[in-house]
């Protein structure tokens, strides 16, 4: 993959060699609360290949990508992108597995990311999001999934 540059942020695939540069970010309480502790990026990177083709909460994962965001050649963000064959609203676990409340038969994605805690409040999160999802269609699908999962009935 050729690195993507938009809004001064470069995205390239995360490698195991990059892990020492970002592991400290996951010691931050706000980061670890949502994404896990220092072992999170290594575990997710190691699991990426195995995750593709598996079912997760009612949807089949079709891709698992991990990126490093750089600004001025310095690591500033970690992005985890999963792609799924459909949108499934997860309602918890039942005796026979996940309880799926509703589905939309459309390819969807899930994105988790963090910015270096020392670099927060510099606009890097917004720039990284715009670099990750430059296509309005991709952004619309992501927003549709978020709204679908959090709508009030």
C-alpha positions as CSV (number, residue, x, y, z in Angstrom):
1,X,0.0,0.0,0.0
2,X,1.3,3.4,-0.9
3,X,1.1,5.8,2.1
4,X,-1.9,8.2,1.9
5,X,-1.3,11.9,2.7
6,X,-4.2,14.3,3.3
7,X,-4.3,17.3,5.6
8,X,-0.6,16.9,6.5
9,X,-1.1,13.4,7.9
10,X,0.5,10.4,6.3
11,X,-1.1,7.0,6.8
12,X,0.9,3.8,6.3
13,X,0.4,0.2,7.4
14,X,1.4,-0.5,11.0
15,X,4.2,-3.0,11.5
16,X,5.6,-4.8,14.5
17,X,8.6,-2.5,14.3
18,X,6.3,0.5,15.0
19,X,4.9,-1.0,18.2
20,X,7.6,0.5,20.6
21,X,6.7,4.0,19.3
22,X,3.0,3.7,20.3
23,X,2.8,1.3,23.2
24,X,3.2,4.1,25.7
25,X,0.1,5.8,24.4
26,X,-2.0,2.8,25.7
27,X,-0.8,3.5,29.3
28,X,-2.8,6.7,29.2
29,X,-6.1,6.2,31.2
30,X,-8.3,7.7,28.5
31,X,-6.8,5.5,25.8
32,X,-6.8,2.3,27.8
33,X,-10.3,2.8,29.0
34,X,-11.6,2.6,25.4
35,X,-9.0,0.5,23.6
36,X,-7.1,-1.5,26.2
37,X,-3.7,-1.3,27.8
38,X,-0.2,-1.4,26.4
39,X,-0.6,-4.9,24.9
40,X,-3.6,-3.8,22.8
41,X,-1.9,-2.8,19.5
42,X,0.4,-5.9,19.4
43,X,-2.6,-8.2,20.1
44,X,-4.8,-6.5,17.5
45,X,-2.0,-6.6,14.9
46,X,-1.3,-10.3,15.6
47,X,-5.0,-11.1,15.4
48,X,-5.7,-9.2,12.2
49,X,-5.1,-12.1,9.8
50,X,-7.1,-14.6,12.0
51,X,-10.0,-12.2,12.3
52,X,-10.8,-12.0,8.6
53,X,-13.5,-14.6,7.8
54,X,-14.7,-14.9,11.3
55,X,-18.1,-13.9,12.6
56,X,-18.3,-11.1,15.2
57,X,-21.6,-10.2,16.8
58,X,-23.6,-11.2,13.8
59,X,-21.4,-9.9,11.0
60,X,-18.6,-11.6,9.1
61,X,-15.3,-9.6,9.2
62,X,-13.9,-9.2,5.6
63,X,-10.8,-7.1,6.4
64,X,-8.7,-6.0,9.3
65,X,-6.3,-3.2,8.7
66,X,-4.0,-1.3,11.1
67,X,-2.3,2.0,10.3
68,X,0.2,4.4,11.8
69,X,-0.5,8.1,11.3
70,X,2.5,10.4,11.0
71,X,2.8,14.2,11.0
72,X,6.1,15.6,10.0
73,X,7.4,12.0,9.9
74,X,6.6,11.5,13.6
75,X,4.1,8.9,14.8
76,X,1.0,10.7,16.1
77,X,-1.9,8.2,15.7
78,X,-2.9,4.6,15.6
79,X,-5.9,3.5,13.5
80,X,-7.6,0.1,13.4
81,X,-10.1,-0.5,10.7
82,X,-12.4,-3.5,10.4
83,X,-14.7,-4.2,7.5
84,X,-17.8,-6.4,7.8
85,X,-20.3,-7.9,5.4
86,X,-23.3,-6.3,7.0
87,X,-24.3,-4.0,9.9
88,X,-25.7,-6.0,12.9
89,X,-27.1,-4.4,16.0
90,X,-25.7,-6.5,18.9
91,X,-28.1,-7.1,21.8
92,X,-25.9,-9.1,24.1
93,X,-25.1,-12.8,24.4
94,X,-27.7,-15.5,24.6
95,X,-27.4,-19.3,25.3
96,X,-26.7,-19.9,21.6
97,X,-24.5,-17.0,20.9
98,X,-24.9,-13.3,20.1
99,X,-28.4,-11.8,20.1
100,X,-28.8,-9.8,16.9
101,X,-31.6,-7.2,17.1
102,X,-31.5,-5.9,13.5
103,X,-29.3,-6.1,10.4
104,X,-28.7,-4.0,7.3
105,X,-27.3,-5.9,4.4
106,X,-24.6,-3.4,3.5
107,X,-20.9,-3.5,3.8
108,X,-19.9,-1.6,6.9
109,X,-16.8,-0.6,8.8
110,X,-15.6,0.0,12.3
111,X,-12.8,2.3,13.2
112,X,-10.9,2.7,16.4
113,X,-8.1,5.1,16.8
114,X,-6.1,7.1,19.2
115,X,-3.8,10.0,19.1
116,X,-0.5,10.3,21.0
117,X,-1.8,11.8,24.4
118,X,1.1,14.3,24.3
119,X,-0.3,15.6,20.9
120,X,-4.0,15.9,21.8
121,X,-5.7,19.2,21.2
122,X,-3.7,19.9,18.1
123,X,-6.4,19.0,15.6
124,X,-4.6,15.7,14.8
125,X,-7.7,13.5,15.4
126,X,-9.8,15.5,12.9
127,X,-7.0,15.4,10.3
128,X,-6.4,11.7,10.9
129,X,-10.1,11.0,10.5
130,X,-10.2,12.9,7.2
131,X,-7.2,11.0,6.0
132,X,-8.6,7.7,7.0
133,X,-12.0,8.4,5.3
134,X,-11.5,10.8,2.5
135,X,-14.4,9.4,0.5
136,X,-17.7,10.7,1.7
137,X,-19.4,7.4,0.8
138,X,-17.1,5.5,3.2
139,X,-17.8,8.2,5.8
140,X,-21.5,7.9,5.3
141,X,-21.5,4.2,5.8
142,X,-19.5,4.6,9.0
143,X,-21.9,7.3,10.3
144,X,-24.9,5.3,9.3
145,X,-23.7,2.4,11.4
146,X,-23.1,4.6,14.4
147,X,-26.5,6.2,14.1
148,X,-28.2,2.8,13.5
149,X,-26.6,1.4,16.6
150,X,-27.4,4.3,18.8
151,X,-30.8,5.4,17.6
152,X,-33.6,5.8,20.1
153,X,-36.5,3.5,19.5
